[in-house]
């Protein structure tokens, strides 16, 4: 039975941002995290896991980059701007 994946989203962008993270296994509608993320800081994010134990998320900064990762492992660190 699928569970949850916990990962860190690190802001390696050149400035502070407001970021929204969508849980792609939560129907793409579930916001996993939404809020400010200062430069060089990280936020803890929790998303649903698939049957293989991986999470998937996409993130977008209101005034910066957007990215996604379709295969996140528990404990991973994902970069905002990669």
C-alpha positions, -999 to 999 in steps of 0.1 A, spaced: 0 0 0 15 34 -9 25 57 18 42 91 18 76 104 8 93 132 27 119 153 9 135 187 12 130 214 -15 161 236 -14 161 272 -29 193 274 -49 178 303 -69 193 338 -68 166 353 -46 138 346 -21 106 332 -37 71 323 -30 68 286 -42 39 262 -47 45 225 -48 20 201 -64 19 164 -55 17 147 -88 4 114 -73 -22 133 -54 -41 140 -87 -19 171 -94 -43 192 -74 -30 186 -39 -7 213 -27 21 197 -8 37 230 2 29 266 -4 48 295 10 79 316 11 113 300 6 143 322 12 175 319 -8 197 290 4 170 276 27 149 244 24 114 234 32 102 199 42 76 185 18 54 155 20 39 138 -10 21 106 -18 41 75 -28 34 53 -57 34 15 -54 71 14 -60 77 38 -30 86 69 -51 70 104 -49 65 128 -78 61 166 -75 63 198 -95 71 232 -81 70 267 -94 81 300 -79 59 330 -85 89 351 -94 113 324 -105 119 289 -118 97 259 -123 107 223 -122 96 188 -114 108 154 -104 89 122 -113 109 99 -90 116 112 -56 129 89 -29 122 94 8 149 117 23 159 133 -11 168 169 -15 154 185 -47 167 218 -60 143 246 -69 164 258 -98 180 227 -114 
